[in-house]
Amino acid sequence: MTFEELTKNKPTLVWKQRMDEDDNLFTDENINATNEVLDSYINSLKVLRENPTEEEILECVKKVVISLNELNENYDYFIETMEREELYEFITEAARIAGFESEEDITEEWREW
């Protein structure tokens, strides 16, 4: 998978469908804000040189997780179990594409959602 393919499969696409099916966790605002954070994360990984260090990739992970913490708080805690799993998969897959492999939860250290 590439960053471009991953970007086309952001969890927010499924969230929009759930919102359209009357899932009241989501609003256009929290979905758009999440999209911006996820796009920024992908872009930050893309600008790393050819062989980024684990530290460089984890710094990008830290930033996206902290940004999502803030969004979750600002939008009345819309990240629940299913959303957490979807975001985790997106974040770890992007890190893998960038060259970071781990069996551990790379979001746990900073995650509040």
Stockholm file with secondary structure:
# STOCKHOLM 1.0

chainA/1-113         MTFEELTKNKPTLVWKQRMDEDDNLFTDENINATNEVLDSYINSLKVLRENPTEEEILECVKKVVISLNELNENYDYFIETMEREELYEFITEAARIAGFESEEDITEEWREW
#=GR chainA/1-113 SS CCHHHHHTTCHHHHHHHHHHTTCTTCCHHHHHHHHHHHHHHHHHHHTSCSSCCHHHHHHHHHHHHHHHHHHHHHTTSCCCHHHHHHHHHHHHHHHHHHTCCCSSCTTTTTCCC
#=GC SS_cons         CCHHHHHTTCHHHHHHHHHHTTCTTCCHHHHHHHHHHHHHHHHHHHTSCSSCCHHHHHHHHHHHHHHHHHHHHHTTSCCCHHHHHHHHHHHHHHHHHHTCCCSSCTTTTTCCC
//
